[in-house]
């Protein structure tokens, strides 16, 4: 049997009175579980909350891995182009020009990745639509925010190698040549 009661105050305070009333009606009736509607709703959505937290964790991990990859790629590119950057600076390139050149290259790579990733997300949208609650798989706001986040993270990840490249001493770079 299932009973539903509506209380005016805190439902937890009514539990002893409800147990006592049920015992007076039928002392042999086992009272297995008493829970409030809020507790039942909380239990029902607990698994979805855990999944949402796991998805957020994996999303954050993906952003971290992407930024480390971009940082590594740009550091490698700058290290390989040290001589070129030194020659550019010896010929009069300003530090800001070198920084903007390296960041521009980083953002071009990320722009290509965002375009490909957006196309893949739109294509795979119908497969993940069952996992989304109250959100369309092709939600423009979500796609825009995630693309902007990746662009900002990549700009920051590309800035450190760009700053390092702008501090290359032209004489040292030319001597290595």
OpenMM code with the backbone's topology and positions (N, CA, C; nanometers):
from openmm import Vec3, app, unit

residues = "UNK UNK UNK UNK UNK UNK UNK UNK UNK UNK UNK UNK UNK UNK UNK UNK UNK UNK UNK UNK UNK UNK UNK UNK UNK UNK UNK UNK UNK UNK UNK UNK UNK UNK UNK UNK UNK UNK UNK UNK UNK UNK UNK UNK UNK UNK UNK UNK UNK UNK UNK UNK UNK UNK UNK UNK UNK UNK UNK UNK UNK UNK UNK UNK UNK UNK UNK UNK UNK UNK UNK UNK UNK UNK UNK UNK UNK UNK UNK UNK UNK UNK UNK UNK UNK UNK UNK UNK UNK UNK UNK UNK UNK UNK UNK UNK UNK UNK UNK UNK UNK UNK UNK UNK UNK UNK UNK UNK UNK UNK UNK UNK UNK UNK UNK UNK UNK UNK UNK UNK UNK UNK UNK UNK UNK UNK UNK UNK UNK UNK UNK UNK UNK UNK UNK UNK UNK UNK UNK UNK UNK UNK UNK UNK UNK UNK UNK UNK UNK UNK UNK UNK UNK UNK UNK UNK UNK UNK UNK UNK UNK UNK UNK UNK UNK UNK UNK UNK UNK UNK UNK UNK UNK UNK UNK UNK UNK".split()
positions = [
    Vec3(0.0833, -0.1181, 0.0000),
    Vec3(0.0000, 0.0000, 0.0000),
    Vec3(0.0875, 0.1241, 0.0000),
    Vec3(0.0378, 0.2237, -0.0623),
    Vec3(0.1075, 0.3517, -0.0662),
    Vec3(0.0105, 0.4589, -0.0216),
    Vec3(0.0575, 0.5433, 0.0687),
    Vec3(-0.0224, 0.6555, 0.1167),
    Vec3(0.0495, 0.7837, 0.0816),
    Vec3(-0.0285, 0.8834, 0.0483),
    Vec3(0.0263, 1.0159, 0.0233),
    Vec3(-0.0447, 1.1120, 0.1153),
    Vec3(0.0329, 1.1917, 0.1836),
    Vec3(-0.0225, 1.2904, 0.2759),
    Vec3(0.0277, 1.4285, 0.2401),
    Vec3(-0.0559, 1.5250, 0.2630),
    Vec3(-0.0176, 1.6640, 0.2408),
    Vec3(-0.0131, 1.7323, 0.3764),
    Vec3(0.1008, 1.7972, 0.4026),
    Vec3(0.1152, 1.8652, 0.5317),
    Vec3(0.1283, 2.0143, 0.5082),
    Vec3(0.0947, 2.0907, 0.6112),
    Vec3(0.1059, 2.2358, 0.6019),
    Vec3(0.2470, 2.2814, 0.6388),
    Vec3(0.3151, 2.2053, 0.7217),
    Vec3(0.4483, 2.2444, 0.7668),
    Vec3(0.5546, 2.1509, 0.7145),
    Vec3(0.6581, 2.1329, 0.7958),
    Vec3(0.7701, 2.0454, 0.7596),
    Vec3(0.7225, 1.9004, 0.7617),
    Vec3(0.7339, 1.8275, 0.6498),
    Vec3(0.6855, 1.6891, 0.6440),
    Vec3(0.7616, 1.5955, 0.7375),
    Vec3(0.8867, 1.6251, 0.7661),
    Vec3(0.9656, 1.5378, 0.8536),
    Vec3(0.9102, 1.5378, 0.9957),
    Vec3(0.8496, 1.6472, 1.0376),
    Vec3(0.7918, 1.6525, 1.1731),
    Vec3(0.6631, 1.5721, 1.1838),
    Vec3(0.5978, 1.5474, 1.0720),
    Vec3(0.4708, 1.4736, 1.0737),
    Vec3(0.4918, 1.3227, 1.0721),
    Vec3(0.6148, 1.2741, 1.0488),
    Vec3(0.6410, 1.1308, 1.0353),
    Vec3(0.5994, 1.0529, 1.1609),
    Vec3(0.6368, 1.0935, 1.2832),
    Vec3(0.5941, 1.0149, 1.4003),
    Vec3(0.4417, 1.0070, 1.4159),
    Vec3(0.3731, 1.1146, 1.3858),
    Vec3(0.2273, 1.1142, 1.3972),
    Vec3(0.1654, 1.0214, 1.2927),
    Vec3(0.2228, 1.0172, 1.1727),
    Vec3(0.1725, 0.9300, 1.0672),
    Vec3(0.1949, 0.7840, 1.1056),
    Vec3(0.3131, 0.7521, 1.1568),
    Vec3(0.3413, 0.6147, 1.2014),
    Vec3(0.2430, 0.5729, 1.3113),
    Vec3(0.2198, 0.6614, 1.4069),
    Vec3(0.1283, 0.6311, 1.5177),
    Vec3(-0.0137, 0.6088, 1.4663),
    Vec3(-0.0580, 0.6908, 1.3715),
    Vec3(-0.1935, 0.6761, 1.3175),
    Vec3(-0.2078, 0.5444, 1.2406),
    Vec3(-0.1054, 0.5068, 1.1646),
    Vec3(-0.1108, 0.3809, 1.0910),
    Vec3(-0.1085, 0.2612, 1.1861),
    Vec3(-0.0353, 0.2670, 1.2952),
    Vec3(-0.0321, 0.1569, 1.3932),
    Vec3(-0.1673, 0.1408, 1.4624),
    Vec3(-0.2341, 0.2546, 1.4853),
    Vec3(-0.3664, 0.2454, 1.5487),
    Vec3(-0.4683, 0.1825, 1.4548),
    Vec3(-0.4530, 0.2059, 1.3258),
    Vec3(-0.5458, 0.1479, 1.2285),
    Vec3(-0.5194, -0.0015, 1.2126),
    Vec3(-0.3918, -0.0384, 1.1927),
    Vec3(-0.3558, -0.1789, 1.1747),
    Vec3(-0.2163, -0.2004, 1.2326),
    Vec3(-0.2069, -0.2602, 1.3510),
    Vec3(-0.0764, -0.2786, 1.4140),
    Vec3(0.0135, -0.3782, 1.3393),
    Vec3(-0.0439, -0.4634, 1.2564),
    Vec3(0.0353, -0.5617, 1.1814),
    Vec3(0.0855, -0.5082, 1.0464),
    Vec3(0.0456, -0.3879, 1.0124),
    Vec3(0.0851, -0.3288, 0.8854),
    Vec3(0.2311, -0.2826, 0.8934),
    Vec3(0.3185, -0.3389, 0.8078),
    Vec3(0.4595, -0.2953, 0.8125),
    Vec3(0.4757, -0.1590, 0.7438),
    Vec3(0.5475, -0.0720, 0.8099),
    Vec3(0.5768, 0.0595, 0.7528),
    Vec3(0.7224, 0.0547, 0.7080),
    Vec3(0.7409, 0.0387, 0.5797),
    Vec3(0.8759, 0.0173, 0.5273),
    Vec3(0.9522, 0.1473, 0.5047),
    Vec3(0.8885, 0.2394, 0.4414),
    Vec3(0.9619, 0.3592, 0.4048),
    Vec3(0.8691, 0.4788, 0.4037),
    Vec3(0.9162, 0.5845, 0.4649),
    Vec3(0.8435, 0.7109, 0.4596),
    Vec3(0.9403, 0.8133, 0.4009),
    Vec3(0.8963, 0.8770, 0.2941),
    Vec3(0.9815, 0.9780, 0.2316),
    Vec3(0.8950, 1.0917, 0.1814),
    Vec3(0.9570, 1.2061, 0.1709),
    Vec3(0.8856, 1.3227, 0.1200),
    Vec3(0.8950, 1.3241, -0.0323),
    Vec3(0.8111, 1.4037, -0.0909),
    Vec3(0.8113, 1.4144, -0.2361),
    Vec3(0.9437, 1.4762, -0.2835),
    Vec3(0.9957, 1.5712, -0.2089),
    Vec3(1.1241, 1.6320, -0.2456),
    Vec3(1.2361, 1.5276, -0.2432),
    Vec3(1.2347, 1.4381, -0.1450),
    Vec3(1.3368, 1.3318, -0.1389),
    Vec3(1.3232, 1.2362, -0.2572),
    Vec3(1.2006, 1.2041, -0.2954),
    Vec3(1.1795, 1.1152, -0.4093),
    Vec3(1.2280, 1.1789, -0.5387),
    Vec3(1.2015, 1.3072, -0.5554),
    Vec3(1.2492, 1.3778, -0.6742),
    Vec3(1.4013, 1.3820, -0.6742),
    Vec3(1.4595, 1.4081, -0.5582),
    Vec3(1.6053, 1.4108, -0.5454),
    Vec3(1.6671, 1.2753, -0.5815),
    Vec3(1.6067, 1.1672, -0.5364),
    Vec3(1.6571, 1.0335, -0.5669),
    Vec3(1.6447, 1.0026, -0.7163),
    Vec3(1.5362, 1.0505, -0.7744),
    Vec3(1.5131, 1.0224, -0.9162),
    Vec3(1.6178, 1.0912, -1.0046),
    Vec3(1.6589, 1.2118, -0.9665),
    Vec3(1.7534, 1.2868, -1.0477),
    Vec3(1.8981, 1.2725, -1.0006),
    Vec3(1.9241, 1.1902, -0.9033),
    Vec3(2.0612, 1.1732, -0.8532),
    Vec3(2.1525, 1.1159, -0.9613),
    Vec3(2.1052, 1.0156, -1.0333),
    Vec3(2.1873, 0.9546, -1.1370),
    Vec3(2.2153, 1.0545, -1.2500),
    Vec3(2.1156, 1.1307, -1.2897),
    Vec3(2.1361, 1.2291, -1.3947),
    Vec3(2.2342, 1.3359, -1.3500),
    Vec3(2.2305, 1.3745, -1.2226),
    Vec3(2.3233, 1.4737, -1.1697),
    Vec3(2.4662, 1.4200, -1.1737),
    Vec3(2.4839, 1.2925, -1.1390),
    Vec3(2.6171, 1.2314, -1.1448),
    Vec3(2.6672, 1.2285, -1.2891),
    Vec3(2.5798, 1.1933, -1.3828),
    Vec3(2.6193, 1.1932, -1.5237),
    Vec3(2.6569, 1.3338, -1.5697),
    Vec3(2.5787, 1.4332, -1.5291),
    Vec3(2.6082, 1.5709, -1.5690),
    Vec3(2.7428, 1.6159, -1.5124),
    Vec3(2.7715, 1.5786, -1.3882),
    Vec3(2.9011, 1.6141, -1.3297),
    Vec3(3.0146, 1.5421, -1.4015),
    Vec3(2.9917, 1.4171, -1.4399),
    Vec3(3.0953, 1.3433, -1.5138),
    Vec3(3.1172, 1.4060, -1.6505),
    Vec3(3.0093, 1.4452, -1.7188),
    Vec3(3.0238, 1.5102, -1.8484),
    Vec3(3.0999, 1.6420, -1.8341),
    Vec3(3.0695, 1.7182, -1.7299),
    Vec3(3.1407, 1.8446, -1.7077),
    Vec3(3.2884, 1.8194, -1.6788),
    Vec3(3.3172, 1.7159, -1.6013),
    Vec3(3.4562, 1.6814, -1.5717),
    Vec3(3.5305, 1.6421, -1.6990),
    Vec3(3.4692, 1.5581, -1.7811),
    Vec3(3.5333, 1.5159, -1.9050),
    Vec3(3.5465, 1.6329, -2.0030),
    Vec3(3.4497, 1.7220, -2.0043),
    Vec3(3.4601, 1.8416, -2.0883),
    Vec3(3.5750, 1.9305, -2.0447),
    Vec3(3.5888, 1.9500, -1.9138),
    Vec3(3.7009, 2.0285, -1.8618),
    Vec3(3.8339, 1.9627, -1.8928),
    Vec3(3.8368, 1.8311, -1.8809),
    Vec3(3.9588, 1.7569, -1.9139),
    Vec3(3.9924, 1.7709, -2.0625),
    Vec3(3.8912, 1.7695, -2.1470),
    Vec3(3.9143, 1.7866, -2.2914),
    Vec3(3.9698, 1.9257, -2.3214),
    Vec3(3.9172, 2.0289, -2.2536),
    Vec3(3.9690, 2.1643, -2.2727),
    Vec3(4.1143, 2.1715, -2.2259),
    Vec3(4.1452, 2.1082, -2.1141),
    Vec3(4.2824, 2.1073, -2.0628),
    Vec3(4.3771, 2.0375, -2.1609),
    Vec3(4.3352, 1.9227, -2.2113),
    Vec3(4.4194, 1.8491, -2.3062),
    Vec3(4.4370, 1.9291, -2.4356),
    Vec3(4.3304, 1.9936, -2.4820),
    Vec3(4.3410, 2.0750, -2.6035),
    Vec3(4.4361, 2.1919, -2.5829),
    Vec3(4.4272, 2.2574, -2.4666),
    Vec3(4.5153, 2.3719, -2.4430),
    Vec3(4.6604, 2.3279, -2.4275),
    Vec3(4.6842, 2.2139, -2.3622),
    Vec3(4.8211, 2.1622, -2.3515),
    Vec3(4.8738, 2.1241, -2.4896),
    Vec3(4.7896, 2.0662, -2.5727),
    Vec3(4.8303, 2.0314, -2.7082),
    Vec3(4.8644, 2.1542, -2.7907),
    Vec3(4.7811, 2.2573, -2.7812),
    Vec3(4.8090, 2.3806, -2.8554),
    Vec3(4.9369, 2.4460, -2.8032),
    Vec3(4.9528, 2.4472, -2.6717),
    Vec3(5.0741, 2.5042, -2.6125),
    Vec3(5.1973, 2.4284, -2.6607),
    Vec3(5.1910, 2.2962, -2.6591),
    Vec3(5.3042, 2.2147, -2.7040),
    Vec3(5.3342, 2.2361, -2.8517),
    Vec3(5.2299, 2.2393, -2.9334),
    Vec3(5.2483, 2.2596, -3.0765),
    Vec3(5.3087, 2.3960, -3.1054),
    Vec3(5.2575, 2.4988, -3.0396),
    Vec3(5.3100, 2.6328, -3.0636),
    Vec3(5.4510, 2.6473, -3.0083),
    Vec3(5.4812, 2.5859, -2.8955),
    Vec3(5.6182, 2.5896, -2.8425),
    Vec3(5.7142, 2.5214, -2.9385),
    Vec3(5.6739, 2.4085, -2.9918),
    Vec3(5.7569, 2.3359, -3.0890),
    Vec3(5.7776, 2.4195, -3.2150),
    Vec3(5.6700, 2.4804, -3.2632),
    Vec3(5.6789, 2.5631, -3.3834),
    Vec3(5.7720, 2.6814, -3.3608),
    Vec3(5.7600, 2.7465, -3.2460),
    Vec3(5.8456, 2.8609, -3.2156),
    Vec3(5.9913, 2.8164, -3.2039),
    Vec3(6.0162, 2.7023, -3.1406),
    Vec3(6.1534, 2.6530, -3.1266),
    Vec3(6.2137, 2.6220, -3.2636),
    Vec3(6.1356, 2.5670, -3.3539),
    Vec3(6.1871, 2.5355, -3.4876),
    Vec3(6.2094, 2.6606, -3.5713),
    Vec3(6.1360, 2.7652, -3.5401),
    Vec3(6.1450, 2.8878, -3.6190),
    Vec3(6.2267, 2.9965, -3.5499),
    Vec3(6.3081, 2.9600, -3.4528),
    Vec3(6.3867, 3.0588, -3.3797),
    Vec3(6.4742, 3.1405, -3.4745),
    Vec3(6.5396, 3.0742, -3.5678),
    Vec3(6.6255, 3.1468, -3.6625),
    Vec3(6.5443, 3.2443, -3.7470),
    Vec3(6.4301, 3.1986, -3.7964),
    Vec3(6.3456, 3.2861, -3.8780),
    Vec3(6.2998, 3.4068, -3.7986),
    Vec3(6.2587, 3.3835, -3.6741),
    Vec3(6.2115, 3.4931, -3.5897),
    Vec3(6.3260, 3.5893, -3.5604),
    Vec3(6.4471, 3.5347, -3.5372),
    Vec3(6.5635, 3.6206, -3.5142),
    Vec3(6.5940, 3.7062, -3.6359),
    Vec3(6.5847, 3.6476, -3.7541),
    Vec3(6.6090, 3.7240, -3.8772),
    Vec3(6.5031, 3.8330, -3.8929),
    Vec3(6.3786, 3.7995, -3.8679),
    Vec3(6.2710, 3.8996, -3.8756),
    Vec3(6.2978, 4.0156, -3.7812),
    Vec3(6.3403, 3.9819, -3.6586),
    Vec3(6.3666, 4.0884, -3.5606),
    Vec3(6.4917, 4.1678, -3.5990),
    Vec3(6.5918, 4.1023, -3.6579),
    Vec3(6.7115, 4.1740, -3.7029),
    Vec3(6.6781, 4.2686, -3.8179),
    Vec3(6.5784, 4.2319, -3.8976),
    Vec3(6.5379, 4.3173, -4.0093),
    Vec3(6.4374, 4.4250, -3.9679),
    Vec3(6.4023, 4.4274, -3.8395),
    Vec3(6.3180, 4.5369, -3.7907),
    Vec3(6.1803, 4.4990, -3.7414),
    Vec3(6.1494, 4.3720, -3.7335),
    Vec3(6.0177, 4.3333, -3.6812),
    Vec3(6.0103, 4.3670, -3.5321),
    Vec3(5.8982, 4.4196, -3.4900),
    Vec3(5.8795, 4.4553, -3.3491),
    Vec3(5.8320, 4.3326, -3.2722),
    Vec3(5.8477, 4.3388, -3.1425),
    Vec3(5.8025, 4.2272, -3.0577),
    Vec3(5.6536, 4.2017, -3.0751),
    Vec3(5.5776, 4.3087, -3.0861),
    Vec3(5.4327, 4.2931, -3.1024),
    Vec3(5.4003, 4.2212, -3.2334),
    Vec3(5.4804, 4.2470, -3.3371),
    Vec3(5.4575, 4.1790, -3.4656),
    Vec3(5.4813, 4.0290, -3.4527),
    Vec3(5.5864, 3.9912, -3.3794),
    Vec3(5.6174, 3.8494, -3.3614),
    Vec3(5.5090, 3.7823, -3.2778),
    Vec3(5.4664, 3.8491, -3.1699),
    Vec3(5.3605, 3.7926, -3.0853),
    Vec3(5.2330, 3.7749, -3.1659),
    Vec3(5.1948, 3.8760, -3.2427),
    Vec3(5.0700, 3.8642, -3.3200),
    Vec3(5.0816, 3.7565, -3.4274),
    Vec3(5.2018, 3.7390, -3.4858),
    Vec3(5.2205, 3.6351, -3.5872),
    Vec3(5.1996, 3.4960, -3.5273),
    Vec3(5.2592, 3.4716, -3.4099),
    Vec3(5.2470, 3.3396, -3.3472),
    Vec3(5.1042, 3.3154, -3.3000),
    Vec3(5.0418, 3.4147, -3.2398),
    Vec3(4.9026, 3.3989, -3.1936),
    Vec3(4.8093, 3.3799, -3.3130),
    Vec3(4.8334, 3.4515, -3.4216),
    Vec3(4.7504, 3.4364, -3.5419),
    Vec3(4.7576, 3.2926, -3.5935),
    Vec3(4.8788, 3.2361, -3.5962),
    Vec3(4.8927, 3.0973, -3.6409),
    Vec3(4.8189, 3.0019, -3.5483),
    Vec3(4.8254, 3.0293, -3.4188),
    Vec3(4.7543, 2.9459, -3.3216),
    Vec3(4.6037, 2.9540, -3.3436),
    Vec3(4.5539, 3.0746, -3.3643),
    Vec3(4.4095, 3.0924, -3.3815),
    Vec3(4.3604, 3.0367, -3.5148),
    Vec3(4.4456, 3.0362, -3.6161),
    Vec3(4.4058, 2.9742, -3.7437),
    Vec3(4.3845, 2.8244, -3.7234),
    Vec3(4.4774, 2.7600, -3.6521),
    Vec3(4.4612, 2.6169, -3.6240),
    Vec3(4.3343, 2.5904, -3.5440),
    Vec3(4.3100, 2.6742, -3.4433),
    Vec3(4.1914, 2.6547, -3.3603),
    Vec3(4.0646, 2.6840, -3.4390),
    Vec3(4.0685, 2.7842, -3.5254),
    Vec3(3.9522, 2.8145, -3.6088),
    Vec3(3.9145, 2.6971, -3.6975),
    Vec3(4.0149, 2.6339, -3.7567),
    Vec3(3.9886, 2.5148, -3.8386),
    Vec3(3.9292, 2.4043, -3.7515),
    Vec3(3.9853, 2.3866, -3.6326),
    Vec3(3.9334, 2.2849, -3.5405),
    Vec3(3.7917, 2.3137, -3.4954),
    Vec3(3.7602, 2.4415, -3.4708),
    Vec3(3.6241, 2.4780, -3.4287),
    Vec3(3.5248, 2.4514, -3.5416),
    Vec3(3.5618, 2.4826, -3.6638),
    Vec3(3.4719, 2.4576, -3.7779),
    Vec3(3.4468, 2.3079, -3.7935),
    Vec3(3.5537, 2.2281, -3.7896),
    Vec3(3.5375, 2.0827, -3.8023),
    Vec3(3.4597, 2.0265, -3.6837),
    Vec3(3.4921, 2.0737, -3.5629),
    Vec3(3.4218, 2.0256, -3.4432),
    Vec3(3.2747, 2.0632, -3.4425),
    Vec3(3.2427, 2.1834, -3.4884),
    Vec3(3.1021, 2.2255, -3.4952),
    Vec3(3.0252, 2.1399, -3.5953),
    Vec3(3.0873, 2.1136, -3.7094),
    Vec3(3.0223, 2.0270, -3.8087),
    Vec3(3.0009, 1.8869, -3.7520),
    Vec3(3.1005, 1.8342, -3.6802),
    Vec3(3.0860, 1.7008, -3.6201),
    Vec3(2.9790, 1.7018, -3.5116),
    Vec3(2.9729, 1.8092, -3.4323),
    Vec3(2.8713, 1.8176, -3.3268),
    Vec3(2.7317, 1.8256, -3.3848),
    Vec3(2.7164, 1.9006, -3.4923),
    Vec3(2.5849, 1.9090, -3.5562),
    Vec3(2.5464, 1.7757, -3.6185),
    Vec3(2.6441, 1.7055, -3.6741),
    Vec3(2.6164, 1.5746, -3.7329),
    Vec3(2.5825, 1.4692, -3.6291),
    Vec3(2.6468, 1.4752, -3.5132),
    Vec3(2.6245, 1.3757, -3.4084),
    Vec3(2.5127, 1.4162, -3.3123),
    Vec3(2.4507, 1.5298, -3.3374),
    Vec3(2.3483, 1.5825, -3.2465),
    Vec3(2.2321, 1.4889, -3.2214),
    Vec3(2.1882, 1.4194, -3.3223),
    Vec3(2.0719, 1.3314, -3.3038),
    Vec3(2.1061, 1.2086, -3.2196),
    Vec3(2.2355, 1.1708, -3.2153),
    Vec3(2.2750, 1.0551, -3.1360),
    Vec3(2.2795, 1.0869, -2.9864),
    Vec3(2.3065, 1.2127, -2.9513),
    Vec3(2.3159, 1.2497, -2.8097),
    Vec3(2.1900, 1.3197, -2.7600),
    Vec3(2.0899, 1.3324, -2.8430),
    Vec3(1.9692, 1.4054, -2.8024),
    Vec3(1.8966, 1.3385, -2.6863),
    Vec3(1.9111, 1.2066, -2.6705),
    Vec3(1.8455, 1.1386, -2.5581),
    Vec3(1.9143, 1.1694, -2.4255),
    Vec3(2.0383, 1.2163, -2.4285),
    Vec3(2.1114, 1.2465, -2.3056),
    Vec3(2.0899, 1.3896, -2.2584),
    Vec3(2.0257, 1.4714, -2.3393),
    Vec3(2.0089, 1.6126, -2.3073),
    Vec3(1.8702, 1.6378, -2.2516),
    Vec3(1.8649, 1.7125, -2.1424),
    Vec3(1.7372, 1.7460, -2.0801),
    Vec3(1.7105, 1.8939, -2.1026),
    Vec3(1.6014, 1.9219, -2.1680),
    Vec3(1.5569, 2.0586, -2.1908),
    Vec3(1.6590, 2.1401, -2.2715),
    Vec3(1.7301, 2.0731, -2.3620),
    Vec3(1.8322, 2.1392, -2.4429),
    Vec3(1.8379, 2.0702, -2.5781),
    Vec3(1.8370, 2.1484, -2.6828),
    Vec3(1.8456, 2.0918, -2.8175),
    Vec3(1.9903, 2.0558, -2.8477),
    Vec3(2.0145, 1.9484, -2.9204),
    Vec3(2.1523, 1.9104, -2.9508),
    Vec3(2.2229, 2.0111, -3.0411),
    Vec3(2.1475, 2.0941, -3.1084),
    Vec3(2.2058, 2.1963, -3.1942),
    Vec3(2.1798, 2.3353, -3.1373),
    Vec3(2.1881, 2.3484, -3.0063),
    Vec3(2.1632, 2.4759, -2.9393),
    Vec3(2.2704, 2.5771, -2.9788),
    Vec3(2.2331, 2.6856, -3.0460),
    Vec3(2.3335, 2.7812, -3.0927),
    Vec3(2.4107, 2.8478, -2.9788),
    Vec3(2.3434, 2.8749, -2.8682),
    Vec3(2.4125, 2.9407, -2.7565),
    Vec3(2.5220, 2.8504, -2.6988),
    Vec3(2.4926, 2.7233, -2.6823),
    Vec3(2.5911, 2.6298, -2.6283),
    Vec3(2.7087, 2.6141, -2.7234),
    Vec3(2.6817, 2.6013, -2.8502),
    Vec3(2.7892, 2.5869, -2.9489),
    Vec3(2.8745, 2.7129, -2.9534),
    Vec3(2.8113, 2.8286, -2.9473),
    Vec3(2.8850, 2.9553, -2.9501),
    Vec3(2.9726, 2.9710, -2.8265),
    Vec3(2.9175, 2.9407, -2.7096),
    Vec3(2.9955, 2.9540, -2.5857),
    Vec3(3.1133, 2.8570, -2.5850),
    Vec3(3.0906, 2.7341, -2.6278),
    Vec3(3.2009, 2.6372, -2.6271),
    Vec3(3.3077, 2.6750, -2.7290),
    Vec3(3.2695, 2.7249, -2.8451),
    Vec3(3.3681, 2.7690, -2.9445),
    Vec3(3.4462, 2.8892, -2.8922),
    Vec3(3.3759, 2.9830, -2.8288),
    Vec3(3.4445, 3.1002, -2.7724),
    Vec3(3.5403, 3.0597, -2.6617),
    Vec3(3.4998, 2.9630, -2.5799),
    Vec3(3.5879, 2.9153, -2.4731),
    Vec3(3.7152, 2.8540, -2.5305),
    Vec3(3.7002, 2.7725, -2.6343),
    Vec3(3.8184, 2.7131, -2.6969),
    Vec3(3.9082, 2.8191, -2.7601),
    Vec3(3.8504, 2.9210, -2.8190),
    Vec3(3.9305, 3.0268, -2.8808),
    Vec3(4.0059, 3.1054, -2.7738),
    Vec3(3.9408, 3.1362, -2.6623),
    Vec3(4.0080, 3.2090, -2.5541),
    Vec3(4.1194, 3.1248, -2.4930),
    Vec3(4.0906, 2.9977, -2.4676),
    Vec3(4.1925, 2.9096, -2.4096),
    Vec3(4.3103, 2.8948, -2.5052),
    Vec3(4.2835, 2.8832, -2.6342),
    Vec3(4.3932, 2.8679, -2.7292),
    Vec3(4.4728, 2.9965, -2.7431),
    Vec3(4.4069, 3.1101, -2.7328),
    Vec3(4.4806, 3.2368, -2.7372),
    Vec3(4.5746, 3.2474, -2.6177),
    Vec3(4.5268, 3.2058, -2.5016),
    Vec3(4.6129, 3.2070, -2.3835),
    Vec3(4.7252, 3.1050, -2.3949),
    Vec3(4.6938, 2.9877, -2.4492),
    Vec3(4.7960, 2.8841, -2.4652),
    Vec3(4.8980, 2.9224, -2.5714),
    Vec3(4.8602, 3.0018, -2.6679),
    Vec3(4.9529, 3.0467, -2.7704),
    Vec3(5.0314, 3.1706, -2.7313),
    Vec3(4.9852, 3.2413, -2.6278),
    Vec3(5.0518, 3.3650, -2.5877),
    Vec3(5.1896, 3.3399, -2.5264),
    Vec3(5.2014, 3.2365, -2.4450),
    Vec3(5.3303, 3.2100, -2.3783),
    Vec3(5.4401, 3.1804, -2.4803),
    Vec3(5.4201, 3.0894, -2.5765),
    Vec3(5.5243, 3.0708, -2.6782),
    Vec3(5.5458, 3.1965, -2.7635),
    Vec3(5.4403, 3.2739, -2.7852),
    Vec3(5.4546, 3.3965, -2.8631),
    Vec3(5.5407, 3.4973, -2.7883),
    Vec3(5.5195, 3.5087, -2.6604),
    Vec3(5.6007, 3.5997, -2.5791),
    Vec3(5.7463, 3.5536, -2.5763),
    Vec3(5.7661, 3.4216, -2.5667),
    Vec3(5.9018, 3.3671, -2.5710),
    Vec3(5.9669, 3.3973, -2.7062),
    Vec3(5.8919, 3.3837, -2.8130),
    Vec3(5.9456, 3.4123, -2.9469),
    Vec3(5.9818, 3.5589, -2.9623),
    Vec3(5.9066, 3.6462, -2.9002),
    Vec3(5.9348, 3.7893, -2.9148),
    Vec3(6.0594, 3.8316, -2.8375),
    Vec3(6.1072, 3.7482, -2.7486),
    Vec3(6.2266, 3.7808, -2.6698),
    Vec3(6.3531, 3.7167, -2.7255),
    Vec3(6.3435, 3.6630, -2.8450),
    Vec3(6.4604, 3.6016, -2.9080),
    Vec3(6.5602, 3.7118, -2.9424),
    Vec3(6.6852, 3.6913, -2.9026),
    Vec3(6.7907, 3.7866, -2.9358),
    Vec3(6.8337, 3.7597, -3.0807),
    Vec3(6.8217, 3.8584, -3.1674),
    Vec3(6.8551, 3.8350, -3.3085),
    Vec3(6.9981, 3.7864, -3.3286),
    Vec3(7.0920, 3.8335, -3.2501),
    Vec3(7.2308, 3.7927, -3.2681),
    Vec3(7.2508, 3.6451, -3.2344),
    Vec3(7.1826, 3.5981, -3.1277),
    Vec3(7.1928, 3.4561, -3.0910),
    Vec3(7.1301, 3.3691, -3.1985),
    Vec3(7.0164, 3.4117, -3.2503),
    Vec3(6.9464, 3.3359, -3.3541),
    Vec3(7.0298, 3.3305, -3.4821),
    Vec3(7.0953, 3.4411, -3.5161),
    Vec3(7.1763, 3.4442, -3.6372),
    Vec3(7.3054, 3.3624, -3.6204),
    Vec3(7.3597, 3.3594, -3.4998),
    Vec3(7.4809, 3.2813, -3.4739),
    Vec3(7.4534, 3.1327, -3.4900),
    Vec3(7.3329, 3.0880, -3.4517),
    Vec3(7.2968, 2.9465, -3.4634),
    Vec3(7.2835, 2.9047, -3.6087),
    Vec3(7.2544, 2.9990, -3.6957),
    Vec3(7.2355, 2.9703, -3.8373),
    Vec3(7.3687, 2.9311, -3.8925),
] * unit.nanometer
topology = app.Topology()
chain = topology.addChain("A")
for resn in residues:
    res = topology.addResidue(resn, chain)
    for name in ("N", "CA", "C"):
        topology.addAtom(name, app.Element.getBySymbol(name[0]), res)
